[in-house]
Amino acid sequence: MSRNTGSVWKKSRRLGFSVLETGQELSRRNYAPGQHGNNRRQKLTNYGLQLQEKQRIRHTYQLSEKQFVNTYKKASKKAGASGENFLIMLESRLDNLVYRMGFARTRRAARQLVNHGHIMVDGKKVDIPSFQVKPGQVLEVRERSKNLAVINEALEAATSQVAFVEVDKDNKKGTYVRYPERSELFTVQEINELLVVEYYNR
């Protein structure tokens, strides 16, 4: 199985973008890693800008290149704006919603919970992180997993919640209420998904 490994902090500094959506990775050094990171003066071409935006989104959702491309191809076949459909599909992934509901502190940790069979969808165990959750479906931590320290610590640390999910922290259960609106995504730091569309349509 392909895994997205490596330092999240280095990736964030290289891209100038907080892939954990916390901003902490950029708080100490807001320039690229390496000996000459602070002295680099980069003027990106159109292709460079498109590639950078693609990498920002890909690393944020912790996907391999193959997973990312396959998701984009499916999104581009749907009616409507390809870029917006793409972001909605990424947000509708099971591992992402486990993260959004606060059962894990990072998307990487959320993927591990799903892979290890700790999460149920509508009462059935699902261990596929890329599973596309539909509005109205209920996510729940399995009964035997409800005392896991990693889940309890994540729920205690969660201070905010997106509007398109509802969470019952006591019962460790949440509902995907609706598809997210574009304005609800990447509110702290902005991305331009149209650059990704241009990258794959060039």
Contacts in CASP RR format, 6 or more apart in sequence:
PFRMAT RR
TARGET T0000
AUTHOR 0000-0000-0000
METHOD contacts of the structure
MODEL  1
MSRNTGSVWKKSRRLGFSVLETGQELSRRNYAPGQHGNNRRQKLTNYGLQ
LQEKQRIRHTYQLSEKQFVNTYKKASKKAGASGENFLIMLESRLDNLVYR
MGFARTRRAARQLVNHGHIMVDGKKVDIPSFQVKPGQVLEVRERSKNLAV
INEALEAATSQVAFVEVDKDNKKGTYVRYPERSELFTVQEINELLVVEYY
NR
2 64 0 8 1.000
2 66 0 8 1.000
2 67 0 8 1.000
3 64 0 8 1.000
4 59 0 8 1.000
4 62 0 8 1.000
4 63 0 8 1.000
4 64 0 8 1.000
4 108 0 8 1.000
8 19 0 8 1.000
8 20 0 8 1.000
8 25 0 8 1.000
8 59 0 8 1.000
8 108 0 8 1.000
9 25 0 8 1.000
10 33 0 8 1.000
11 19 0 8 1.000
11 55 0 8 1.000
11 59 0 8 1.000
12 18 0 8 1.000
12 19 0 8 1.000
12 20 0 8 1.000
12 23 0 8 1.000
12 25 0 8 1.000
12 26 0 8 1.000
12 59 0 8 1.000
13 25 0 8 1.000
13 26 0 8 1.000
13 29 0 8 1.000
13 30 0 8 1.000
13 31 0 8 1.000
13 32 0 8 1.000
13 33 0 8 1.000
14 32 0 8 1.000
14 33 0 8 1.000
15 52 0 8 1.000
15 55 0 8 1.000
15 56 0 8 1.000
15 59 0 8 1.000
16 26 0 8 1.000
16 30 0 8 1.000
16 32 0 8 1.000
17 26 0 8 1.000
17 56 0 8 1.000
17 60 0 8 1.000
17 189 0 8 1.000
17 191 0 8 1.000
18 24 0 8 1.000
18 25 0 8 1.000
18 26 0 8 1.000
18 188 0 8 1.000
18 189 0 8 1.000
19 25 0 8 1.000
19 56 0 8 1.000
19 59 0 8 1.000
19 60 0 8 1.000
20 106 0 8 1.000
21 60 0 8 1.000
21 186 0 8 1.000
21 188 0 8 1.000
21 189 0 8 1.000
23 188 0 8 1.000
23 189 0 8 1.000
29 38 0 8 1.000
31 37 0 8 1.000
31 38 0 8 1.000
31 40 0 8 1.000
32 40 0 8 1.000
44 52 0 8 1.000
46 198 0 8 1.000
47 199 0 8 1.000
47 202 0 8 1.000
49 195 0 8 1.000
50 195 0 8 1.000
50 196 0 8 1.000
50 198 0 8 1.000
50 199 0 8 1.000
50 202 0 8 1.000
51 199 0 8 1.000
53 191 0 8 1.000
53 192 0 8 1.000
53 193 0 8 1.000
53 195 0 8 1.000
53 196 0 8 1.000
53 199 0 8 1.000
54 68 0 8 1.000
54 195 0 8 1.000
54 196 0 8 1.000
54 199 0 8 1.000
56 191 0 8 1.000
57 68 0 8 1.000
57 87 0 8 1.000
57 90 0 8 1.000
57 191 0 8 1.000
57 193 0 8 1.000
57 196 0 8 1.000
58 65 0 8 1.000
58 68 0 8 1.000
60 107 0 8 1.000
61 68 0 8 1.000
61 90 0 8 1.000
61 93 0 8 1.000
61 96 0 8 1.000
61 107 0 8 1.000
62 95 0 8 1.000
62 107 0 8 1.000
62 108 0 8 1.000
62 111 0 8 1.000
63 71 0 8 1.000
63 90 0 8 1.000
67 130 0 8 1.000
69 200 0 8 1.000
71 86 0 8 1.000
71 89 0 8 1.000
71 90 0 8 1.000
71 130 0 8 1.000
72 82 0 8 1.000
72 86 0 8 1.000
72 196 0 8 1.000
72 200 0 8 1.000
74 89 0 8 1.000
75 82 0 8 1.000
75 83 0 8 1.000
75 85 0 8 1.000
75 86 0 8 1.000
75 88 0 8 1.000
75 89 0 8 1.000
76 82 0 8 1.000
76 85 0 8 1.000
76 86 0 8 1.000
76 197 0 8 1.000
76 200 0 8 1.000
78 85 0 8 1.000
82 197 0 8 1.000
83 193 0 8 1.000
83 194 0 8 1.000
83 196 0 8 1.000
83 197 0 8 1.000
84 182 0 8 1.000
84 193 0 8 1.000
86 193 0 8 1.000
86 196 0 8 1.000
86 197 0 8 1.000
87 180 0 8 1.000
87 182 0 8 1.000
87 185 0 8 1.000
87 193 0 8 1.000
88 179 0 8 1.000
88 180 0 8 1.000
89 132 0 8 1.000
90 96 0 8 1.000
91 97 0 8 1.000
91 100 0 8 1.000
91 164 0 8 1.000
91 179 0 8 1.000
91 180 0 8 1.000
91 185 0 8 1.000
92 132 0 8 1.000
92 133 0 8 1.000
92 134 0 8 1.000
92 176 0 8 1.000
92 179 0 8 1.000
93 129 0 8 1.000
93 130 0 8 1.000
93 131 0 8 1.000
93 132 0 8 1.000
93 133 0 8 1.000
94 114 0 8 1.000
94 119 0 8 1.000
94 121 0 8 1.000
94 126 0 8 1.000
94 128 0 8 1.000
94 129 0 8 1.000
94 130 0 8 1.000
94 131 0 8 1.000
94 132 0 8 1.000
94 133 0 8 1.000
94 139 0 8 1.000
95 107 0 8 1.000
95 110 0 8 1.000
95 111 0 8 1.000
95 113 0 8 1.000
95 114 0 8 1.000
95 129 0 8 1.000
95 130 0 8 1.000
96 107 0 8 1.000
96 110 0 8 1.000
97 133 0 8 1.000
97 139 0 8 1.000
97 165 0 8 1.000
97 176 0 8 1.000
98 104 0 8 1.000
98 110 0 8 1.000
98 113 0 8 1.000
98 114 0 8 1.000
98 119 0 8 1.000
98 139 0 8 1.000
99 106 0 8 1.000
99 107 0 8 1.000
99 109 0 8 1.000
99 110 0 8 1.000
100 161 0 8 1.000
100 162 0 8 1.000
100 165 0 8 1.000
101 139 0 8 1.000
101 161 0 8 1.000
101 165 0 8 1.000
101 167 0 8 1.000
101 174 0 8 1.000
102 154 0 8 1.000
102 155 0 8 1.000
102 158 0 8 1.000
102 161 0 8 1.000
102 167 0 8 1.000
103 110 0 8 1.000
103 113 0 8 1.000
103 119 0 8 1.000
103 139 0 8 1.000
103 141 0 8 1.000
103 151 0 8 1.000
103 154 0 8 1.000
103 155 0 8 1.000
103 172 0 8 1.000
104 110 0 8 1.000
104 112 0 8 1.000
104 113 0 8 1.000
104 150 0 8 1.000
104 151 0 8 1.000
104 154 0 8 1.000
105 153 0 8 1.000
105 154 0 8 1.000
105 157 0 8 1.000
109 150 0 8 1.000
109 154 0 8 1.000
110 129 0 8 1.000
111 129 0 8 1.000
113 119 0 8 1.000
113 145 0 8 1.000
113 150 0 8 1.000
113 151 0 8 1.000
114 126 0 8 1.000
114 127 0 8 1.000
114 128 0 8 1.000
114 129 0 8 1.000
114 131 0 8 1.000
115 127 0 8 1.000
115 129 0 8 1.000
116 127 0 8 1.000
117 125 0 8 1.000
117 126 0 8 1.000
117 127 0 8 1.000
117 142 0 8 1.000
117 145 0 8 1.000
118 141 0 8 1.000
118 142 0 8 1.000
118 145 0 8 1.000
118 148 0 8 1.000
118 151 0 8 1.000
119 125 0 8 1.000
119 126 0 8 1.000
119 127 0 8 1.000
119 139 0 8 1.000
119 140 0 8 1.000
119 141 0 8 1.000
119 142 0 8 1.000
120 126 0 8 1.000
120 139 0 8 1.000
120 140 0 8 1.000
120 141 0 8 1.000
120 142 0 8 1.000
121 131 0 8 1.000
121 133 0 8 1.000
121 137 0 8 1.000
121 138 0 8 1.000
121 139 0 8 1.000
121 140 0 8 1.000
122 137 0 8 1.000
122 138 0 8 1.000
123 138 0 8 1.000
123 140 0 8 1.000
125 142 0 8 1.000
133 139 0 8 1.000
133 176 0 8 1.000
134 176 0 8 1.000
135 176 0 8 1.000
135 177 0 8 1.000
135 178 0 8 1.000
135 179 0 8 1.000
136 175 0 8 1.000
136 176 0 8 1.000
136 177 0 8 1.000
137 175 0 8 1.000
137 176 0 8 1.000
138 173 0 8 1.000
138 174 0 8 1.000
138 175 0 8 1.000
138 176 0 8 1.000
139 173 0 8 1.000
139 174 0 8 1.000
139 175 0 8 1.000
139 176 0 8 1.000
140 171 0 8 1.000
140 172 0 8 1.000
140 173 0 8 1.000
140 174 0 8 1.000
141 148 0 8 1.000
141 151 0 8 1.000
141 172 0 8 1.000
141 173 0 8 1.000
145 151 0 8 1.000
146 172 0 8 1.000
151 172 0 8 1.000
155 169 0 8 1.000
155 172 0 8 1.000
158 169 0 8 1.000
161 167 0 8 1.000
162 180 0 8 1.000
162 184 0 8 1.000
163 177 0 8 1.000
163 180 0 8 1.000
163 184 0 8 1.000
164 176 0 8 1.000
164 177 0 8 1.000
164 178 0 8 1.000
164 179 0 8 1.000
164 180 0 8 1.000
164 181 0 8 1.000
164 184 0 8 1.000
165 174 0 8 1.000
165 175 0 8 1.000
165 176 0 8 1.000
165 177 0 8 1.000
166 174 0 8 1.000
166 175 0 8 1.000
166 177 0 8 1.000
167 173 0 8 1.000
167 174 0 8 1.000
168 174 0 8 1.000
END
